[in-house]
Amino acid sequence: LIYLFDFKMILGKNGVPVAENFRLEQSTIADTIQAGQVRVRTLYLSVDPYMRCRMNEDTGSDYLLPWQLSEVADGGGIGIVEESKHDNLAKGDFVISFSWPWQTVAILDGSLLQKLVPQLVNGHLSYFLGAAGITGLTALLGIKEKGHVAAGANQTMVVSGAAGACGSLAGQIGRLEGCSRVVGIAGTDEKCSILVQEMGFDAAINYKKGDVAEQLRKLCPGGVDVYFDNVGGDISDTVISQMNRNSHIILCGQISQYNKDVPYPPPLPPDIEKIQKERNITRERFLVLNYMDKQEASVLQLCQWIQEGKLKVK
């Protein structure tokens, strides 16, 4: 017997996901596996903001397929091989896939799985779905490819969604890459405290308290040079209005907009767009999948920082 999650009903682009959009079922899988296949037991599943887009009939992206009604949901997952008929995988191997079905046991094509080396992340296997996976790659490559960070340039970076999986890494990586000041924006005092005391941010703003624009002016007196944008919406408009000439927006995500029927990336309000153009602020869509030729070296860099304690992971 296995358990699987089943996507239940379509939301439409303007709905908020709720538990009733899913159901849990029992099912059975085949007793035997075919040549090239492996049977795996699921250890970790990654539940990510982009999955909201997969709950629409049109995901808005050519690289994202919509989840189908009454089919098993899937995403990034890690498991252990229990039986193998694939030449390069053996019982006990840890493997990862980004189309892992949400079920406790599965039979998968071994050629679509990547074998993991737990020692690279000090035994924290789940890091391969986070700090040493697509999340970490997004933070690192976003900063390298779109942030134009230069050591010694006295740059200030602001990160929205800073306490999230990607944002918390981005702030730390911004510092490692050479930013002299890193300020995060998050939604609770506890998150802000963690960012400063544990993650090494210089300061953090609770956007639910006080005037964000005023706090930004105080904490970034020289303006903002790099903005790692995870959220979009009003927060981003506020940050962009305080960005310097020839500064850079790393357009990572727009989570405040994912339950709305808007294109991606969503257009800026006219007054903010005017600021962006007048100050020559770059705002280009960033997709980590376009930089997979740099994946191996970047993952090794992330793993090294984790092993050295330079990259903190919650």
N, C-alpha and C positions, 0 to 999 in steps of 0.2 A: 504494500500500500504506500502511496505517496500523497502528499498534500500539494495542491497547486492553487495559485491565485488566478482568478478569472476576472477579466475586465467585463463589467456588467452592462453599462449603458453609456451612451455618448453624452458628453456634457454640452457640446456647443462651445464656441470660442469665448463666451462671456460668463462661464460658470466657474464656481469654486469647487474643486474636488472634495468629495466626502467619502466616508467609508462605504456607503451604499453603492458607490461606483465599482466596487469589487465584490467578489465572493470567494469563499474558500471551499474547495471540494476535495474529496478523496477519489483516487483513481488507481489504476494498476499500470505497470510497465511490463515489457516483454521479459520473459525469463532468461532469454539468451541474447547475446549481442553479435553483430555481424562483423566481418573483417573490416578493420579500420575504425571501429567504434570503441568507445569506452563507456563504462557505467561510472557515474560520479555521484558523490554525496555532497550536497551544497553546504558550504560553511559560511559564506558571506554574500550578501546582495547589496548593491549600491542603489539607493533611492535618491534621484537627482532632479533638480529643477527642470531640466530639459524634457523630462517625462511628461510634464503638463502638455507640451506641444504634441506629444504622441497620443494624447487623448482627444485630438481633433481629427476629423476626416482628412483635412489638409494640414500637415504639420508646419507648413511655411518654409520647409527646408528640403532640398533634394536629397540630402544625406540621412534624413530621418524618416523612417517608415511609421505610419500610424499603427497603434495597437488595434487589433481586430476584435470586434465584439465577441464575447464568449470564447476567446482564445487565451492561452496562457500569456501573461505579461512577461517581458524579458528586459534585460539590461546588463550592466556590469555585474559579474559574479565570480566567485572563487570557490573551488571545491577540491575534494581529494578523490583520486582514482581508486575505485574499489575492484574493478575488473577491466582488463584491457586486451583488445585485439588490434592494437595499433603499435607499429614497430618501435616508435620513439617514446612511448608512454608506458609506465609500469605501475602496478598496484602500489599505492602509497605516495605517488607523485602529487604535488599540488599544482593545480592548473587554473587558468583564468580565461574568460571570454567576455566580450562586450555584447553578446546576444545570449546570455545565460537565462534559461527559463526559470521563472519563479516557482520552483517546486523543490521538494526536499531531496529527491533522487531523480536522475535523468540519464538517458542514453544519448551521447553526443558524438559527433564526427570528430575524431581525434585530431584531424588535420586543421581544425578550426580553433584548437586550443593551444595556449602558450604555457610552457612549463615554468614554474616559479622557483626562485632560489631564496628561501626564507632568511638565510644569513644576511642578505643584502639589506634587510630592514630590521635587523636584530630580532628576528622571529615574529614580528608583528605583521602577519600575513595580510590583514585588512588594509595595511598601508598601500598595497599594490592597487587598491581601488580608490586611494586618496592621495596622500602626500607623494607617493612614489608611482602614482598612476596618472590617469588622464587629468585629474584635478591638479596635481603638482605640475604636470607638463603645461597645463593651461596657464598657470601662474607664471612659471619660469619663461616659457616661450612667448607669452603675451608681453612680459616686461622686456625681454631681449629683442623681439621683433617689432613691437609697436611703441614701447615706452621710451626708447632712445635715452636710457639711463647711462650716465658716464661718471665714473668715479672721480671725485674731486671737483665736480661741477656745482656743488652746493644746491642740489635739487631737492624740492619738497614734493613728496608723494602723498596723495589722499586715496584711501581705499574705502569704497562703500560696500555694504554687506561684509564688513571687515571681520566679523566673528564667524562667518561661514567657512566651509571646507576650503574653498578657493581663496577667499579674501584673507583669511588668517595666514595662509602661506604667502600670498602675494606681498603683504606688508613686510614679512620677514625677508623674502627674496629681494624686494626692493632695497632693503638695507644692505644685504649681502652683495648686491650688484653695485652699490655705491651711493644710494640716496642718503642725504645728510639728515633728513627729517621725514618721518612717516606718521601720518595721522589717520586714524580709522574712524569710521562711522558705523554705529551698531544701534540696536534697539532696546538694550537694558543696561542698567548700571553694572550688573554682574559681568556681562560681556565686555563692557568697556574696561572694567578692572582687569579682567584676564588678558586683554590685548596689551595693556600697559605693563602689568606686573609679570606676566608669564611669556608673552610673545615679543616683547621688546619694542612695541610701538612707543613713540614719544608722547602721544596723547590720543584720546578717543572721545568722540562726541556721541552722546545719547540723543538721537534725532527726535525722540519722543518728549524730550525735555528742553525747554528754552528755545532760543532763536539760533538755528543752525548757521545761518549766514553770519551772525554776529560772532559766534564761537569760532567759525572758520577764520574770520578776519583776525581774531585774537591769536589763534594757534598757528596760523600761516601768514605772518606779517609780510613776508616777501612774496605772497601769492602762491599759486599752485603750478608746478611744472609738469607733473605726471599725475593723471587720474585713472586709477584702476576701477572701472565702472562695472559693478555687478547688478545694479538695481534699476537704473533709468529713472524716469519720472521726476517729481519735484526735487528730490535730493540731488540728482545729477544736474538739474537746471541751476540749483544753488551753487554747486561746485564749479560748474563751467563759467559762471558769471565772475568767479574770482581767479580764473586761470590766466597765466601770463601769456604774452605774445610768443608765438612759436612753441607752445607747449603741446602736450600729447595726451589724448584719451585712449586708453586701452579698453576697447569695447568688448568686454568679456561676456556680460549677460545683462538682461533687463527684467529681472524677476518681478518688479512691480507691475509689469505690463503683460505677464503671461496669461492672465485670466481675461484679457481684453482682446477684442477683434481689431488688432492693429498690425501693420506690416513689421517685419524685423529687418534691420533695426528701426524702431519707431522714429518718426521725424521729430525734430526739436521744435519747440514753440518758436514763432518768428523772431521774437526779441533775443532768444538764446542763440538761434541760428545766426543771427546778425553778429553777435559777439564772437561766435566761433569763426566766422569768415573774416571779420575785421582783424582778429588777432592771429589769424593763420593757425588755428588749433586743429591738429589732425584728429579725425574721428573716423577710422576705417574699421569695417567689420573684421573681427579676428576669429578665425576658426582653427583650432589646434590641429585638426586633421590635415590641414594643408602643409604641415611641417613635420610629417612623420619621418622624413629622412634624417631628422635631428633627434628622433625619439630615443635611440639607444644611448647616445652620449648624454642626453639630458636626464634620463632616468638614473644613470650612474652618478651624475652630479647630485641629484636629489638624494640618492641613497647615501652618498658620502656625507652630505650635510646632516642627514638624520643620524648617521653613526657617530659623527663628531659632536652631536648635540647642538648644532648651529640652527637646525630647523626643528622647532617644537611642534608637536602634533597632539591635538586633543582627541 
